[in-house]
Amino acid sequence: MDQGTRNEVLGRLAEAVGSITVVHPTRVAIDGPPAAGKTTLADELAVILRDQGRDVIRATIDDFLFPRAQRYPRGEYSAEGCYFDTHDYDALNRVLLDPLGPGGDRSFQYAVYDRTADTALSPPVITATADAVLVFDGVFLMRPELIDRWDLRIFVSTALEKTVDRAVIRERRVSSRAEVERRWRERYIPSQQFYFATVRPTDHVDIIVHNDEPQEPAWETRTHLPHSIRHEPMPSADACHHTP
């Protein structure tokens, strides 16, 4: 376990991205609970990589939600619904992860859904350069539907109780404290506990960033077998987060 400044952990992550040698764009997953700090970390890493001359594709799981009418068959506060009914993994693989992966043509779309308008999107198809980097943040990124699509796997770890406090601050302009706490305690936190129990995400990542104190993070690099052979089959599950 190493500990240092924010810039030091970002430098370590950029170094890890640079160490990946593949003949297609490098697909980087930044996984972690809601309000762990994934989006901020991904945005900062993207800036550093661009400063290093890399072509960066910045995308998020929140742009691969099912429409609202499909997301809550088990109820708005259902933890199972959060895990199983929220994200369109088939579309994510089809339009983004597979085209950027081995054998893909590098022609991709970065989104299929506008969560603000609750409408489907079909943005223009873009062709990535062979040395581009996809920086992708979201929840549940190590689940069976996605685990083998990543070339570098990062997990942002934060105490689940701390994510509640962060969420209250982050969402204070749109939701009351009571609404945020209910959503976290009934839906998001239990869905993360289920994810940890069934998938064990931190067993399958390359780097864990401990982000309880974002300006003084700690991080650990895991020793793994080569990517092509290291992942055993995961417990099967069919898939929560964001904007109720």
TAKA-V770061 format. One record per pair of residues at least 6 apart in sequence whose ideal C-beta (glycine too) atoms are under 7 Angstrom apart, sorted by sequence separation. I is the first residue (numbers start at 1). GAP is how many residues later the second one is. If there is no record, write none. Layout:
{{I/GAP} {I/GAP}}
//
This chain:
{{20/6} {32/6} {50/6} {65/6} {74/6} {75/6} {98/6} {99/6} {100/6} {195/6} {202/6} {211/6} {224/6} {49/7} {74/7} {99/7} {113/7} {114/7} {210/7} {30/8} {73/8} {99/8} {100/8} {112/8} {113/8} {209/8} {210/8} {17/9} {72/9} {99/9} {112/9} {168/9} {171/9} {210/9} {46/10} {111/10} {209/10} {17/11} {30/11} {74/11} {142/11} {208/11} {30/12} {46/12} {73/12} {96/12} {111/12} {168/12} {207/12} {208/12} {95/13} {96/13} {110/13} {167/13} {168/13} {71/14} {95/14} {96/14} {109/14} {207/14} {71/15} {206/15} {42/16} {109/16} {206/16} {95/17} {108/17} {164/17} {167/17} {205/17} {107/18} {108/18} {206/18} {66/19} {66/20} {107/20} {108/20} {164/20} {39/21} {65/21} {66/21} {91/21} {106/21} {163/21} {65/22} {66/22} {106/22} {64/23} {64/24} {88/24} {106/24} {61/26} {64/27} {204/27} {64/28} {100/28} {160/29} {14/31} {13/32} {17/32} {160/32} {10/34} {14/34} {100/34} {10/35} {14/35} {199/35} {199/36} {59/37} {198/37} {10/38} {14/38} {198/39} {155/46} {63/47} {155/47} {63/48} {64/48} {65/48} {101/48} {63/49} {64/49} {191/49} {63/50} {65/50} {68/50} {155/50} {162/50} {59/51} {67/51} {153/51} {154/51} {157/51} {59/52} {97/52} {153/52} {154/52} {157/52} {188/52} {57/53} {62/53} {153/53} {154/53} {155/53} {156/53} {157/53} {158/53} {159/53} {187/53} {188/53} {152/54} {157/54} {158/54} {140/55} {154/55} {156/55} {89/56} {93/56} {143/56} {83/57} {89/57} {142/57} {147/57} {142/59} {183/61} {142/62} {142/63} {27/70} {57/71} {27/73} {55/73} {27/74} {55/74} {25/75} {57/75} {59/75} {24/76} {55/76} {57/76} {60/76} {62/76} {151/76} {24/77} {54/77} {55/77} {56/77} {57/77} {58/77} {59/77} {60/77} {61/77} {24/78} {60/78} {61/78} {54/79} {56/79} {24/80} {25/81} {24/82} {148/83} {49/84} {147/84} {147/87} {46/89} {45/90} {144/90} {144/92} {42/93} {144/93} {143/94} {145/94} {42/95} {143/96} {39/98} {38/99} {140/99} {139/101} {139/102} {25/103} {25/105} {28/105} {30/105} {34/105} {77/105} {82/105} {24/106} {28/106} {30/106} {33/106} {77/106} {82/106} {23/107} {25/107} {26/107} {27/107} {28/107} {29/107} {30/107} {31/107} {79/107} {25/108} {26/108} {28/108} {79/108} {83/108} {25/109} {27/109} {77/109} {78/109} {82/109} {31/110} {77/110} {31/111} {79/111} {83/111} {29/112} {79/112} {83/112} {41/115} {79/115} {17/116} {38/118} {37/119} {36/120} {29/121} {36/121} {37/121} {27/122} {36/122} {27/123} {28/123} {31/123} {32/123} {27/124} {28/124} {29/124} {30/124} {31/124} {32/124} {26/125} {29/125} {32/125} {33/125} {26/126} {28/126} {30/126} {32/126} {33/127} {36/127} {115/127} {35/128} {115/128} {22/129} {34/129} {33/130} {20/131} {35/131} {20/132} {35/132} {34/133} {17/135} {35/135} {16/136} {13/141} {89/150} {87/152} {86/153} {34/154} {84/154} {86/154} {84/155} {86/155} {83/156} {83/157} {82/158} {33/159} {81/159} {82/159} {41/168} {76/168} {31/170} {31/174} {37/174} {36/175} {37/177} {62/180} {16/190} {16/191} {13/194} {9/200} {12/207} {34/207} {6/208} {9/208} {6/209} {9/210} {6/211} {3/213} {3/215} {2/216} {1/217} {2/217} {1/219}}
//
